[in-house]
Amino acid sequence: MVHMRTGVQQKDQAEAFGAADPELQLDFHTCEDAPPLPAGLQQSEVKKLGIVAVSNALPQDITCLAADRMLIFASYDNILHAFARNKEVVHTYEGHKAKIHLLQPFGDHVISVDVDNVLIVWNIESEEEYLQVDFDKATFAVSAILHPSTYLNKILLGSEQGSLQLWNIRSNKLLYSFPGWHLKVTTLEQAPAVDVVAIGLVSGHIIVHNIKFDETLMKFQQDWGPITAISFRTDGHPVMAAGSPIGHIALWDLEEKKLMCQMEDAHSTAIAGMSFVPGEPLLITNGADNAIRVWIFDGPGGTGRVLRSRMGHSAPPTKIRYHGQNGEQILSAGQDGTLQSFSTVHDKFNKSLGRGSINKKKSKKKGLKLDTMVLPPITVFASEVAHQSDWDGIVACHQGYITCTTWNYQKTSMGAHKLRPEEFSKHKPIDIYATAVDITSCGNFAVIGLSTGQVDVYNMQSGIHRGRYGKERAHEGAIRGIAVDGLNQLIITAGSEGLIKFWKFKTKDLVYSTELSSSPSGILLHRDSGILGIAFDDFSISVLDIETRKIVRTFSGHHGRINDMTFSPDGRWLITSSMDCTIKTWDLPSGCLIDCFLVDSAAVSLTMSPTGDFLASTHVDDLGIYLWSNRSLYSLVSLRPLPADYEPSMVTRPSTCPVQDVDMEGDEEMCDEMIEYVSPEQLGEQLVTLSSLPESRWKNLLSLDVIKKKNKPREPPKVPKSAPFFIPTVPGLIPRYSVPEEEKDTQSKVVNLGVLSQKSDFYIHLEEALSTNEYTAPLNLLKSFGPSNIEIELRGLAPEGGGSMEVMQSFLRMIGMMLKKKYNFELAQAYLALFIKLHLKILSSEPNLLEEVSRLSTQIEETWIHLQTLFNQSLCVLTYMKSALL
């Protein structure tokens, strides 16, 4: 969408978490069974598994990853990149002709091996080839690489044939060949002891070998298939951990040379990487199940427990919905059968509600691999936050399964109830299953529709069946959608036979039924506005008003099955996704398409944040939940309808890597065009238009004398005159003091302004308007003045203030022009009131001015009668709406 642009990819493959602690760089090598990493790196800290750095994007998916103290090396296809500061690419190494599958940092060099068996040693700084070695695939196909500790300039290579070779890179010489065990070497790991290396074989054997004396120290075997990863504890315990393709981890005691314990189902798929934190009892693992876990070994028996983890879906999500009204949690159901909650704020708030099970106790006993009680993946679910702390607040339908399950968000687990019709409590039909579900806004009831057309109501607290709509079934065909209004008054159901039915929620009576133009594929209700979106099998969309029960909008334009719909929080936009790989935004008030863009993979599910800031989407064969930011919240966006021949552009899906959006320049041009639009001063000549001036400019013009009197400062106390040093006396026999005579100021301070005043700009414009009859210039000048200046200008229009009768008549004509054109209406009233207050005596004595005033009085009366009629009509309608019984 033009409005929804690249934001953040909340959760994709967890293998991208790479290395962790700021002072610790852990190297997670990918294995052949692991899926490719996303085209960017995420670096997390071990302490909280929080993301501390995100790299820039690469053009393709990362297939191999390694790190040293300063740089992170990542390769895709035949190109190798070096990242500095965990973000930017600083070096690029090109020279391989096949895909790189092994990496090994080596001091100032990095070693890469491709699938054509070509080994290249690169100089990190100069990006030049230091050495290239070609191996014969028939005799020595490189499958593992290791730099033995304290072995200067030497590397150890393992092969698919089972033999090992020790090479000196500086001299390009083969130092020694180990005959091996005639089995493919899958992994090599340095032991804490010098000269000792652990070798993992495809048969499940682990060989602890001294390469200095070519002597096998001990040998272990696992029955779970090839060894995928090996790591040693370095905190004082002689323990070695080994991973397997089925997700189990074996812990071996190196002193007693025996199996210490097993960590079964550490991951649901192959262990792709494993590493003990140096000096700590912590083991970090990741796998193809899209999870990264930190295990701590602090219990008896030496077994580990999960300390913290970050995980996503191991199979693509099928349905996502925002949970709650704060827009911070997204509920996601995946093909792996799990229901998870992802936070848009921080990864630490993510939750996993687990996997659906017919009997949770039996599932725990049998384990993850042998669990036959697991439920099919969730296809549709509904959630409500009301009463979620008291009982279950989520209800879900499962693929091809008649029983619906409840889930508890607070307890992050599957709920206590299994909801299904009473007639199917003893036997489970194969061809009948739940197709649609909704939960009331109060959180008390769940409404479930079946493929047979039945619609049942259940109590969420007790799980008891509370009724059924229709005598036997609500529809002849399968239920395609269910929606309950916000007040629990109506329930709307859609059937595959092409009918929409309205039912009374409490009495279960049919209220209204209407036939649609085609069979519906799904419905979505915006409870606040009462707008129902209907998607059809013919790829069209209709919008129905549940109050009038009429179709108010119809949209067409998709060329594939409509997968999902979502409303904006205010109900103005309907956003749809289709199998034609487009995401379209429809504006409901205008009935137009305002945004459309293409993605490289069709969006399976959509959900809009209750706060309107993000649109979340999931896509075909993709593990991630993608967030698109709503640009209309923080920038000016054009909402003009798109033309009929509009060709949508391909938009790169969001990621945690900052990607420059190509389409931004075009959007900015559209925004610039929108900014240049200026609203007319008056929409219509018949409309009374007010000015845009603040009330302080005109409202207090008649009260200026009162305001000035209140704001007049008090006179400061006068300083008494100082007494003379020699007090004067009156001559005579009796001494008397002489009284000083008061100074009499007979000069008048009154100035005749009529003689001294100069003509102002406003006065000059009024004089010019007598001949031109154009009053725009004096009006604009008067609008720019403050209240005090306006009073001074109007006082100066009278003859005693330096004005003339002609100019006063010109001012009255300006007011008449404003009343005639019906704009700046309140200014005309305020200016005229002040003018009459100041010059009432002159107006009553001059016939010309009196004639102009009487003409203005007629205009004002006509305009006010028209306005008063409109006001009375509006007040009458409002009074009726308040008092009428609806």
GUMIKOL-482926 format. One line per 10 residues: for each residue z, y, x negated of C-alpha. Coordinates in steps of 0.25 Angstrom, whole numbers, plus 5000, padded with zeros to 4 digits. Each point is the difference from the previous one (the first is absolute). Layout:
<atoms>
Z,Y,X ~ ...
</atoms>
This chain:
<atoms>
5000,5000,5000 ~ 4998,5014,4996 ~ 5014,5003,5004 ~ 5006,4988,4994 ~ 4998,4999,4986 ~ 5004,4992,4988 ~ 5015,4999,5000 ~ 5008,4989,4994 ~ 4998,4985,5000 ~ 5014,4995,5003
5000,4985,4997 ~ 4989,4992,4993 ~ 5001,4989,4990 ~ 5013,5000,4993 ~ 4994,4995,4987 ~ 4997,5014,4997 ~ 5014,5003,4997 ~ 4997,4997,4985 ~ 5012,5004,4991 ~ 5013,5005,5004
5012,5007,4992 ~ 4997,5014,4994 ~ 5005,4994,4987 ~ 4994,4986,5002 ~ 4986,4996,5002 ~ 4998,4986,5006 ~ 4986,4993,4999 ~ 4996,4993,5012 ~ 4987,4992,4997 ~ 4992,4996,5012
4996,4986,5002 ~ 4987,4994,5006 ~ 5007,4997,5014 ~ 5005,5014,5001 ~ 4991,5010,5008 ~ 4994,5012,4993 ~ 5010,5012,4999 ~ 4996,5013,5007 ~ 4992,5010,4992 ~ 5012,5007,4995
5014,4998,4993 ~ 5014,5002,5006 ~ 5012,5000,4990 ~ 5013,4997,5006 ~ 5014,5000,4994 ~ 5008,4987,5000 ~ 5013,5006,5005 ~ 4995,5003,5014 ~ 4986,4996,5000 ~ 4996,5014,5003
4986,5005,4996 ~ 5002,5010,4989 ~ 4985,5002,4996 ~ 4986,4998,5006 ~ 4987,5000,4992 ~ 4987,5006,5003 ~ 4990,4991,5007 ~ 4990,4991,4994 ~ 4986,4997,5006 ~ 5003,4985,5002
5011,4990,5002 ~ 5009,4998,4988 ~ 4999,4985,4995 ~ 5008,5000,4987 ~ 5013,5008,4996 ~ 5008,5002,4988 ~ 5009,5010,4993 ~ 5006,5004,4987 ~ 5011,5011,4997 ~ 4991,5012,5002
4988,4996,5008 ~ 4996,4991,5012 ~ 4987,4992,4999 ~ 4992,4997,5013 ~ 4986,4993,5001 ~ 4990,4998,5011 ~ 4987,4992,4998 ~ 4996,5003,4985 ~ 5007,5013,4998 ~ 5014,5003,4994
5008,5012,5002 ~ 5013,5006,4994 ~ 5009,5008,5009 ~ 5010,5010,4993 ~ 5012,5006,5007 ~ 4998,4989,5011 ~ 4989,5009,5007 ~ 4988,5004,4992 ~ 4989,4992,4993 ~ 5000,5005,4986
4991,4989,4993 ~ 4989,4991,5005 ~ 4995,4988,4993 ~ 4986,4995,5003 ~ 4993,4989,4993 ~ 5002,4987,5007 ~ 4989,4994,5008 ~ 5008,4991,5009 ~ 5013,5002,5008 ~ 5013,5002,4992
5011,4989,5003 ~ 5010,5001,4989 ~ 5006,5013,4994 ~ 5010,5001,4988 ~ 5006,5013,4994 ~ 5001,4998,4985 ~ 5006,5012,4993 ~ 4989,5011,4998 ~ 4990,4990,5006 ~ 4998,4993,5013
4993,4987,5002 ~ 4991,4996,5011 ~ 4994,4987,5004 ~ 4989,4998,5010 ~ 4995,4988,5008 ~ 4988,4998,4990 ~ 5011,4997,4989 ~ 4998,5012,4992 ~ 5012,5006,4994 ~ 5000,5015,4996
5010,5008,4992 ~ 5000,5015,5004 ~ 5006,5011,4992 ~ 5008,5007,5011 ~ 4998,5015,4995 ~ 4986,4999,4995 ~ 4995,4991,5012 ~ 4992,4992,4989 ~ 4998,4985,4998 ~ 5008,4996,4989
4996,4985,5001 ~ 4992,4991,5009 ~ 5001,4985,5000 ~ 4992,4991,5008 ~ 5005,4986,5003 ~ 4992,4988,5005 ~ 5004,4997,5014 ~ 4997,4985,4998 ~ 5011,4999,4989 ~ 5009,5011,5002
5001,5008,5013 ~ 5011,5010,4999 ~ 5010,4999,5011 ~ 5012,5007,4995 ~ 5004,5010,4989 ~ 5013,5004,4993 ~ 5005,5008,4988 ~ 5011,4992,4994 ~ 5012,5008,4996 ~ 5001,5004,4986
4986,4994,4997 ~ 4993,5012,4994 ~ 4986,5002,5004 ~ 4999,4986,5006 ~ 4997,4995,5014 ~ 5002,4987,5007 ~ 4989,4995,5009 ~ 5000,4989,5010 ~ 4988,4993,5006 ~ 4995,4992,5012
4998,4988,4990 ~ 5015,5000,4997 ~ 4999,5004,4985 ~ 5006,5013,4995 ~ 4996,5009,4988 ~ 5007,5010,4992 ~ 4992,5011,4995 ~ 5002,5012,4990 ~ 4993,5012,5007 ~ 5000,5009,4988
4993,4990,4991 ~ 4992,4993,5011 ~ 5005,4986,4996 ~ 5004,4988,5007 ~ 5013,4996,4994 ~ 5004,4987,5007 ~ 4995,4991,5011 ~ 5010,4993,5009 ~ 4994,4987,5006 ~ 5007,5002,5013
5003,4991,5011 ~ 4985,4999,5006 ~ 5004,5007,5012 ~ 4996,5015,5004 ~ 5010,5010,4995 ~ 5004,5009,5012 ~ 5010,5009,4994 ~ 5007,5004,4986 ~ 5014,5006,4999 ~ 5008,5004,4988
5014,4994,4999 ~ 5012,5008,4996 ~ 5000,4992,4987 ~ 4990,5004,4989 ~ 4988,4990,4998 ~ 5003,4994,5014 ~ 4990,5001,5011 ~ 5000,4994,5014 ~ 4986,4994,5004 ~ 4997,4998,5015
4990,4989,5004 ~ 4991,4997,5012 ~ 5007,4987,5002 ~ 5014,5007,5002 ~ 5005,4997,4986 ~ 5007,5010,4992 ~ 5000,4998,4985 ~ 5010,5008,4992 ~ 4993,5000,4986 ~ 5004,5005,4986
4986,5006,4995 ~ 5005,5002,4986 ~ 5002,4985,4998 ~ 4991,4995,5011 ~ 5011,4992,5006 ~ 5004,4998,5015 ~ 5015,5003,5002 ~ 5001,4996,5015 ~ 4991,4997,5012 ~ 5002,5002,5015
4992,4996,5012 ~ 4998,5006,5014 ~ 4994,4993,5012 ~ 4995,5012,5006 ~ 4987,5002,4993 ~ 4995,5009,4989 ~ 5010,5009,4993 ~ 4997,5014,5004 ~ 5011,5008,4993 ~ 5011,4998,4990
5012,5009,4996 ~ 5012,4999,4992 ~ 5014,5006,5002 ~ 5005,5009,4989 ~ 5014,5003,5005 ~ 5007,4989,4992 ~ 4996,4988,5010 ~ 4990,4990,4994 ~ 4992,4999,5013 ~ 4985,5000,5002
4993,5003,5014 ~ 4987,4994,5003 ~ 4991,5003,5012 ~ 4991,4991,5009 ~ 4988,5002,5009 ~ 5008,4997,5012 ~ 5010,5011,4998 ~ 5012,4992,4994 ~ 5007,5004,4988 ~ 5007,4990,4990
5011,5004,4991 ~ 5002,4991,4988 ~ 5012,4999,4991 ~ 4995,5000,4985 ~ 5013,4995,4994 ~ 5001,4988,5009 ~ 4985,4999,5001 ~ 5001,4997,5015 ~ 4997,5007,5013 ~ 5011,5009,5004
4996,5004,5014 ~ 4988,5003,5009 ~ 4997,5012,5008 ~ 4991,4995,5011 ~ 4991,5009,5008 ~ 5003,5012,4991 ~ 4986,5005,5005 ~ 4991,4994,5011 ~ 4988,4999,4990 ~ 4998,4998,4985
5009,5007,4990 ~ 4991,5010,4994 ~ 5009,5007,4990 ~ 5015,4998,4995 ~ 5008,5007,4990 ~ 5015,5001,4997 ~ 5006,5014,4998 ~ 5004,5000,4985 ~ 5015,4999,4999 ~ 5002,4999,5015
5002,4988,5009 ~ 4988,5005,5008 ~ 4987,4993,5003 ~ 4988,5008,5006 ~ 4989,4992,5007 ~ 4988,5003,5007 ~ 4989,4991,5008 ~ 4988,5000,5008 ~ 5009,5001,5013 ~ 5000,5015,4997
5015,5000,4996 ~ 5008,5005,4988 ~ 5014,4995,4999 ~ 5012,5002,4990 ~ 5009,4988,4999 ~ 5014,5001,4994 ~ 5007,4988,4994 ~ 5015,5002,5003 ~ 5004,4988,5008 ~ 5005,4986,4996
4989,4990,4996 ~ 4991,5009,4994 ~ 4991,5003,5012 ~ 4996,5014,5003 ~ 5000,5008,5013 ~ 4991,5011,5005 ~ 5006,5013,4995 ~ 4989,5009,5006 ~ 4986,4999,5004 ~ 4987,5007,5004
4991,4992,5009 ~ 4988,5002,5009 ~ 4992,4990,5009 ~ 4994,4989,4992 ~ 4989,4999,5011 ~ 4992,5012,5006 ~ 5008,5008,5011 ~ 4995,4998,5014 ~ 5008,5010,5008 ~ 5008,5013,4996
5008,5009,5009 ~ 5010,5012,4997 ~ 5014,4996,5003 ~ 5009,5012,5005 ~ 4997,5014,5002 ~ 5003,5005,4986 ~ 4987,4995,4994 ~ 5006,4993,4988 ~ 4999,4985,5003 ~ 4987,4992,5003
5002,4986,5006 ~ 4989,4991,4995 ~ 4996,4986,5004 ~ 4992,4992,4990 ~ 4991,4987,5000 ~ 5011,4994,4991 ~ 5009,4999,5013 ~ 5010,5011,4995 ~ 5005,5012,5007 ~ 5003,5012,4990
5004,5014,5001 ~ 4995,5010,4989 ~ 5005,5014,4998 ~ 4992,5012,4998 ~ 5011,5007,4992 ~ 5004,4990,4989 ~ 4998,4985,4997 ~ 5015,4997,5000 ~ 5000,5002,5015 ~ 4990,4989,5002
5005,4988,5008 ~ 4995,4986,5003 ~ 5004,4994,5013 ~ 4995,4986,4996 ~ 4991,4990,5005 ~ 5000,4995,5014 ~ 5005,4986,5002 ~ 5002,4990,5012 ~ 5014,4996,4994 ~ 5006,5009,4989
5010,4989,4996 ~ 4990,4989,4998 ~ 4991,5009,4993 ~ 5011,5004,4990 ~ 5003,4985,4997 ~ 4985,4996,4998 ~ 4997,5012,4991 ~ 4988,5009,5000 ~ 4989,4990,4996 ~ 5004,4989,5009
5003,5008,5012 ~ 4994,4995,5012 ~ 5007,5009,5010 ~ 4993,5013,4996 ~ 4994,5008,5011 ~ 4985,5005,4999 ~ 4997,5014,4995 ~ 5004,5011,5010 ~ 4988,5006,5007 ~ 5007,5011,5009
5014,5006,5000 ~ 5007,5012,5006 ~ 5013,5006,4996 ~ 5010,5010,5005 ~ 5012,5007,4993 ~ 5008,5001,5013 ~ 5012,4990,5000 ~ 4994,4994,4987 ~ 5015,5000,4995 ~ 5004,4992,5012
4990,4990,5001 ~ 4986,4996,4995 ~ 4990,5012,5001 ~ 4987,4993,4996 ~ 4991,4990,5008 ~ 4988,4993,4994 ~ 4989,4991,5004 ~ 4995,4989,4990 ~ 4986,4995,4998 ~ 4996,4989,5010
5015,4998,5004 ~ 5006,5002,5014 ~ 5014,5003,4995 ~ 5003,5015,4997 ~ 5011,5003,4990 ~ 5010,5011,4999 ~ 5004,5007,4987 ~ 5012,5008,4996 ~ 4997,5012,4991 ~ 5015,5003,4997
5003,4986,4995 ~ 4986,4999,4994 ~ 4998,4986,5005 ~ 4993,4992,5012 ~ 5008,5002,5013 ~ 5007,4991,5009 ~ 4990,4997,5011 ~ 4988,4993,5002 ~ 4992,5006,5012 ~ 4991,4990,5008
4998,4997,5015 ~ 5010,4990,5006 ~ 4989,4990,5004 ~ 4997,4998,4985 ~ 5014,4999,4995 ~ 4999,4984,4998 ~ 4985,4999,4996 ~ 4991,5009,4992 ~ 4986,5002,5005 ~ 4989,5001,4989
4990,5009,5008 ~ 5010,5010,5005 ~ 5005,5011,4991 ~ 5006,5014,5001 ~ 4990,5011,4998 ~ 5007,5013,5003 ~ 5014,5006,4999 ~ 5007,5013,5003 ~ 5015,5004,5000 ~ 5006,5011,5009
5004,5013,4994 ~ 5015,4997,5003 ~ 4999,4987,4992 ~ 5005,4991,5012 ~ 4988,4993,5004 ~ 4988,4993,4993 ~ 4987,4998,5008 ~ 4991,4988,4995 ~ 4986,4997,5004 ~ 4993,4986,4999
4986,4995,4998 ~ 5001,4994,5014 ~ 5002,5014,5007 ~ 5015,4999,5002 ~ 5009,5012,4997 ~ 5015,4997,4999 ~ 5012,5009,4997 ~ 5012,4996,4992 ~ 5013,5006,4997 ~ 5001,5004,4985
5015,4999,5000 ~ 5002,4986,5006 ~ 4986,4994,4999 ~ 5000,4997,5015 ~ 4987,5000,5008 ~ 5000,5011,5010 ~ 4988,4999,5008 ~ 4985,4998,5000 ~ 4989,5010,5005 ~ 4991,4994,5011
5002,4987,5008 ~ 4996,4991,4989 ~ 4993,5009,4990 ~ 4996,5014,4999 ~ 4986,4999,4996 ~ 4989,4989,5001 ~ 4997,5001,4985 ~ 5008,5001,4988 ~ 5009,5012,4998 ~ 4994,5010,4990
5010,5011,5000 ~ 5014,5004,5006 ~ 5006,5014,5001 ~ 5013,5005,5006 ~ 5002,5015,5003 ~ 5011,5008,4994 ~ 5009,5000,5013 ~ 4999,4985,5003 ~ 4992,5003,5013 ~ 4987,4994,4998
4994,4989,4992 ~ 4985,4999,4997 ~ 4993,4987,4997 ~ 4986,4998,4995 ~ 4992,4987,5002 ~ 4988,4994,4994 ~ 4993,4999,5014 ~ 4999,5015,4999 ~ 5012,5005,5009 ~ 5011,5010,4997
5012,4998,5009 ~ 5012,5009,5002 ~ 5013,4994,5005 ~ 5013,5005,5004 ~ 5010,4996,4988 ~ 5012,4997,5009 ~ 4994,4993,5012 ~ 4988,4994,4993 ~ 4991,5005,5012 ~ 4985,5003,4997
4998,5015,5002 ~ 4986,5002,4995 ~ 4988,4992,4994 ~ 4987,5006,4995 ~ 4988,4993,4994 ~ 4995,5004,4986 ~ 4986,5001,4995 ~ 5002,4989,4990 ~ 5010,4990,4996 ~ 5012,5007,4992
5003,4995,4987 ~ 5014,5008,4999 ~ 5008,5011,5006 ~ 5009,5011,4994 ~ 5009,5009,5008 ~ 5005,5014,4995 ~ 5013,5000,5008 ~ 5003,5015,4999 ~ 4987,5005,5006 ~ 4997,4988,5008
4986,4997,4994 ~ 4995,4986,4999 ~ 4989,4997,4989 ~ 4992,4988,5004 ~ 4990,4993,4990 ~ 4989,4991,5005 ~ 4992,4989,4995 ~ 4987,5008,5000 ~ 5006,5009,4989 ~ 5003,5012,5010
5014,5007,5002 ~ 5005,5006,5013 ~ 5012,5008,5003 ~ 5008,4999,5013 ~ 5010,5009,5006 ~ 5011,4991,5006 ~ 5004,5011,5010 ~ 4987,5002,5006 ~ 4995,4986,4996 ~ 4986,5005,4997
4992,4999,4987 ~ 5000,5014,4994 ~ 4993,4997,4987 ~ 4989,4990,4995 ~ 4996,4999,4985 ~ 4989,4992,4994 ~ 4996,5000,4986 ~ 5006,4987,4993 ~ 4990,4989,4996 ~ 5010,4989,4999
5012,4994,5006 ~ 5012,5010,5002 ~ 5011,4995,4992 ~ 5011,5010,5003 ~ 5004,5013,5006 ~ 5011,5011,4998 ~ 5003,5013,5006 ~ 5005,5012,4993 ~ 5015,5004,5004 ~ 4995,5011,5009
4990,4992,5007 ~ 4988,5009,4996 ~ 4993,4990,4991 ~ 4996,4985,5002 ~ 4997,4994,4986 ~ 4992,4986,5001 ~ 4996,4990,4989 ~ 4988,4991,5001 ~ 4994,4988,4993 ~ 4988,5010,4997
5010,5005,4989 ~ 5002,5013,5006 ~ 5012,5008,5004 ~ 4998,5010,5011 ~ 5008,5011,5006 ~ 4997,5005,5014 ~ 5006,5013,5006 ~ 5004,4997,5014 ~ 5000,5014,5006 ~ 4986,5003,4995
4995,4986,5002 ~ 4993,5001,4986 ~ 5000,4992,4987 ~ 5006,5009,4990 ~ 5001,4991,4988 ~ 4994,4987,4995 ~ 5000,4993,4986 ~ 4996,4987,4994 ~ 5009,4991,4992 ~ 4995,4988,4991
5008,4990,5008 ~ 5002,5001,5015 ~ 5014,5004,5005 ~ 5007,4989,5007 ~ 5011,5008,5006 ~ 5004,5015,5001 ~ 5013,5008,5003 ~ 5003,5015,5001 ~ 5013,5005,4995 ~ 5009,5006,5011
5001,5012,4992 ~ 4985,5001,4998 ~ 5000,5001,4985 ~ 4994,4987,4997 ~ 4990,4990,5005 ~ 5002,4985,4995 ~ 4989,4990,5000 ~ 4999,4985,4995 ~ 4986,4995,4996 ~ 4993,4986,5000
5004,4991,4988 ~ 5009,5011,4995 ~ 5015,4999,4998 ~ 5003,5015,5000 ~ 5004,5009,5010 ~ 4993,5013,4998 ~ 5005,5014,5004 ~ 4991,5012,5003 ~ 5006,5014,5000 ~ 4997,5009,5012
4994,5012,4994 ~ 5001,5008,5012 ~ 5015,5002,4998 ~ 4998,5007,4987 ~ 4986,5006,4999 ~ 4990,5006,5010 ~ 4991,4989,5005 ~ 4988,5002,5009 ~ 5001,4992,5013 ~ 4985,5003,5004
4993,4988,5007 ~ 4992,4992,4991 ~ 4985,4999,5003 ~ 4994,4988,5006 ~ 4992,4997,4988 ~ 5012,5001,4991 ~ 5000,4990,4988 ~ 5014,4997,4995 ~ 5002,5000,4985 ~ 5007,4988,4993
5015,5004,4996 ~ 5008,4993,4989 ~ 5012,4993,5006 ~ 5013,5007,4996 ~ 5008,4994,4988 ~ 5012,5004,4992 ~ 4991,5005,4989 ~ 4995,5015,5003 ~ 4985,4999,5003 ~ 4992,5012,5002
4994,5001,5014 ~ 4985,5003,4999 ~ 4999,5005,5014 ~ 5010,5011,4998 ~ 4990,5011,4996 ~ 4992,4998,5013 ~ 5013,5001,5008 ~ 5004,5013,4993 ~ 4986,5006,5004 ~ 5003,4996,5014
5014,5007,5000 ~ 4994,5012,4994 ~ 4990,5001,5011 ~ 5012,4999,5010 ~ 5008,5011,4992 ~ 4988,5010,5002 ~ 5001,4999,5015 ~ 5006,5013,5006 ~ 5005,5000,5014 ~ 4994,5011,5009
5009,5012,5003 ~ 4999,4997,5015 ~ 4995,4987,5006 ~ 4995,5006,5013 ~ 4999,5014,5006 ~ 5007,4996,5013 ~ 5012,4995,4992 ~ 5012,5009,4997 ~ 5002,4999,4985 ~ 5012,5004,4992
5001,5004,4986 ~ 5005,4992,4989 ~ 5010,5011,4995 ~ 5014,4996,4999 ~ 5010,5006,5011 ~ 5007,5009,4990 ~ 4987,5009,5000 ~ 4999,5003,5015 ~ 5012,4995,5008 ~ 5010,5011,4995
4991,5012,5001 ~ 5008,5006,5012 ~ 5013,4998,4993 ~ 4998,5007,4987 ~ 5009,5011,5003 ~ 5011,4991,5003 ~ 4998,4992,4988 ~ 4999,5012,4991 ~ 5013,5005,5006 ~ 5007,4987,4997
4994,4999,4986 ~ 5004,5015,4996 ~ 5009,5000,4988 ~ 5013,5007,5002 ~ 5002,5013,4992 ~ 5007,4998,4987 ~ 5014,5007,4998 ~ 4998,5014,4995 ~ 5007,5004,4987 ~ 5009,5012,5002
4997,5012,4991 ~ 5009,5001,4988 ~ 5011,5011,5001 ~ 4998,5012,4990 ~ 5009,5000,4988 ~ 5004,5015,5003 ~ 5003,5000,5015 ~ 4995,5014,5005 ~ 5010,5009,5007 ~ 4998,5012,5010
5005,5013,4994 ~ 5013,5005,5006 ~ 5015,5001,5000 ~ 5001,4986,5006 ~ 4992,4990,4992 ~ 4990,4992,5008 ~ 4989,4990,4996 ~ 4986,5004,5004 ~ 4992,4990,5009 ~ 4986,4997,4995
4989,5004,5009 ~ 4991,4989,5006 ~ 4986,5000,4995 ~ 4991,5002,5012 ~ 4986,4994,4999 ~ 4991,5007,5010 ~ 4987,4994,4995 ~ 4994,4990,5010 ~ 4996,4986,4995 ~ 4991,4997,5012
4986,4998,4995 ~ 4988,5002,5009 ~ 4992,4987,4997 ~ 4989,5005,5008 ~ 4997,5010,4989 ~ 5003,4991,4988 ~ 4995,4986,5005 ~ 4988,4993,4995 ~ 4991,4991,5008 ~ 5003,4985,4998
4989,4989,4999 ~ 5004,4996,5014 ~ 4998,5014,5005 ~ 4986,5001,4993 ~ 4995,4987,5006 ~ 5004,5004,5014 ~ 4993,5013,4998 ~ 4987,4992,4996 ~ 5002,4991,5012 ~ 4998,5012,5009
4985,5000,4997 ~ 4997,4986,4996 ~ 5009,4993,5010 ~ 5004,4989,4990 ~ 5015,4998,5000 ~ 5001,4987,4991 ~ 5003,5008,4987 ~ 5012,5008,5006 ~ 5005,4987,5007 ~ 5000,4992,4987
5007,5011,4992 ~ 5010,5002,5011 ~ 5003,4984,5000 ~ 5003,5001,4985 ~ 5011,5010,5002 ~ 5015,4997,5001 ~ 5008,5005,5013 ~ 5004,5013,4993 ~ 4986,5004,4995 ~ 4995,4997,5014
5010,5010,5006 ~ 4996,5011,4989 ~ 4985,4998,5003 ~ 5002,5001,5015 ~ 5009,5012,4999 ~ 4990,5007,4991 ~ 4989,4999,5011 ~ 5007,5011,5009 ~ 4997,5015,4997 ~ 5014,5003,4995
4998,4989,4990 ~ 4987,5005,4995 ~ 4991,4992,5009 ~ 4992,5004,5012 ~ 4997,4997,5015 ~ 4986,4994,4996 ~ 5007,4990,4990 ~ 5010,4996,5011 ~ 4989,4997,5009 ~ 4993,4992,4990
5013,4991,4998 ~ 5000,4998,5015 ~ 4986,4996,5000 ~ 5003,4990,4988 ~ 5011,4994,5009 ~ 4990,4999,5012 ~ 4990,4993,4991 ~ 5011,4989,4996 ~ 5003,4998,5015 ~ 4986,4999,5003
4997,4989,4990 ~ 5013,4993,5002 ~ 5004,4998,4986 ~ 5012,5005,4992 ~ 5006,5000,5014 ~ 5015,5002,4996 ~ 4997,5010,4990 ~ 4992,5009,5010 ~ 5013,4999,5009 ~ 5009,5004,4989
4992,5011,4994 ~ 4998,5006,5014 ~ 5015,5000,5003 ~ 5004,5007,4988 ~ 4989,5010,5001 ~ 5004,5003,5015 ~ 5015,5001,4995 ~ 4996,5010,4989 ~ 4991,5009,5008 ~ 5004,4999,5014
5001,5015,5002 ~ 4986,5003,4994 ~ 4993,4989,5008 ~ 5006,5005,5013 ~ 4995,5014,4998 ~ 4986,4997,4995 ~ 4990,4996,5010 ~ 4990,4993,4991 ~ 5011,4991,4994 ~ 5006,4997,5014
4986,4995,5004 ~ 5000,4991,4988 ~ 5014,4995,5003 ~ 4997,4997,5015 ~ 4987,4992,4996 ~ 5009,4992,4990 ~ 5010,4997,5011 ~ 4989,4994,5009 ~ 4995,4991,4989 ~ 5014,4995,4996
5003,4997,5015 ~ 4988,4992,5002 ~ 5002,4992,4987 ~ 5015,4997,5004 ~ 4996,4996,5014 ~ 4991,4990,4994 ~ 5010,4995,4990 ~ 5011,4999,5010 ~ 4992,4991,5009 ~ 4997,4991,4989
5015,5000,4996 ~ 5004,4997,5015 ~ 4990,4988,5001 ~ 5006,4994,4987 ~ 5015,5002,5004 ~ 4996,4994,5014 ~ 4994,4987,4993 ~ 5012,4999,4991 ~ 5010,5002,5011 ~ 4993,4989,5008
5000,4990,4988 ~ 5015,5002,4998 ~ 5004,4999,5015 ~ 4990,4990,5005 ~ 5004,4985,5001 ~ 4989,4992,4992
</atoms>
